[in-house]
Amino acid sequence: MNGYKLSTKQGNSESTGCWIVMQIVCFFGLLFLLSLLGMHLYFIITNWTTWEYLKRWKIWYLKAHKGERSPFDLGVIRNITEVFCHKNYPMDWVIIGLNTQPNTQTISDELSMCL
């Protein structure tokens, strides 16, 4: 094995150094994955897409909308159910500026679709 032996003996500097490097790499990998998960959970809760969040000043339908909240934000629970409780029929798209009838479906109806 090219002269490398894994040993449990104390004082073996080669295996100790390899173990420390492996722990550091795993730590930074886990830190990256947790930050990626946190950012996507934020996007789900606030109903942003990555593109809308990063380029909102360039997107025509977001230029007129001022503020940090997404114009498509339906609240935390409804945003989560929109993502994780996918309906079998096409979603109703919210179009900014049009007077449409409010959605009469309640949150409990949406949660019952998940079960």
C-alpha positions in Angstrom: 0.0 0.0 0.0 2.7 2.5 -1.0 4.2 2.5 2.4 1.2 3.9 4.2 -0.3 2.0 7.1 -3.2 2.9 9.2 -2.4 2.3 12.8 -4.2 2.7 16.1 -0.9 3.0 18.0 -0.3 6.4 19.6 2.6 8.4 18.3 2.1 7.5 14.6 2.3 11.0 13.1 1.3 9.9 9.5 -2.1 8.5 10.5 -2.7 11.3 13.0 -2.0 14.0 10.4 -4.2 12.2 7.8 -7.0 11.9 10.4 -6.8 15.7 11.3 -6.9 16.7 7.6 -9.9 14.4 7.0 -11.8 15.9 10.0 -11.1 19.5 8.7 -12.3 18.6 5.2 -15.5 17.0 6.6 -16.1 20.0 8.9 -15.9 22.5 6.0 -18.0 20.2 3.8 -20.7 19.9 6.5 -20.6 23.7 7.0 -21.1 24.3 3.3 -24.0 21.8 3.1 -25.7 23.3 6.2 -25.4 26.8 4.8 -26.9 25.7 1.5 -29.8 24.0 3.3 -30.4 27.1 5.4 -30.5 29.3 2.4 -32.9 27.1 0.6 -35.2 26.9 3.6 -35.2 30.7 3.7 -36.2 30.7 0.0 -39.0 28.2 0.7 -40.3 30.1 3.7 -40.3 33.5 1.9 -41.3 32.1 -1.5 -38.3 33.5 -3.5 -36.5 31.7 -6.2 -32.7 32.0 -6.3 -32.9 34.1 -9.5 -35.6 36.4 -8.2 -33.7 36.9 -4.9 -30.4 37.7 -6.6 -31.6 39.7 -9.6 -34.8 41.3 -8.4 -33.7 44.8 -9.6 -33.4 43.5 -13.2 -36.6 41.4 -13.4 -39.5 43.4 -15.0 -42.2 42.2 -12.7 -40.2 42.9 -9.5 -38.8 46.3 -10.5 -42.0 48.1 -9.4 -42.1 46.0 -6.1 -40.2 47.7 -3.4 -39.3 45.9 -0.2 -37.6 42.8 1.0 -40.6 40.5 0.9 -41.5 38.6 -2.2 -44.8 39.7 -3.9 -45.6 36.0 -4.1 -45.3 35.4 -0.4 -48.3 33.7 1.0 -47.2 33.3 4.6 -44.9 30.6 6.0 -47.3 27.7 6.2 -48.8 28.3 2.8 -45.4 28.7 1.2 -44.2 25.4 2.7 -47.4 23.5 1.6 -47.0 25.0 -1.9 -43.5 23.4 -2.1 -43.9 20.1 -0.3 -47.6 19.3 -0.8 -47.6 19.4 -4.6 -51.1 19.3 -6.0 -52.1 17.0 -8.8 -53.5 19.8 -10.9 -51.7 22.9 -12.2 -51.0 25.6 -9.7 -52.7 28.9 -9.9 -50.1 31.5 -10.8 -50.3 34.8 -9.0 -50.0 37.7 -11.4 -49.1 41.0 -9.9 -51.4 43.9 -10.6 -54.4 41.9 -11.8 -57.5 41.9 -9.7 -58.3 38.2 -9.3 -60.7 36.4 -7.0 -59.1 35.4 -3.7 -58.3 31.8 -3.2 -61.0 30.3 -1.0 -59.0 27.2 -0.3 -58.0 27.1 3.4 -54.7 26.1 4.9 -56.3 23.0 6.4 -57.5 21.9 3.0 -53.9 22.2 1.7 -52.5 20.3 4.6 -55.0 17.5 4.1 -53.6 17.0 0.6 -50.2 16.2 2.2 -51.6 13.3 4.3 
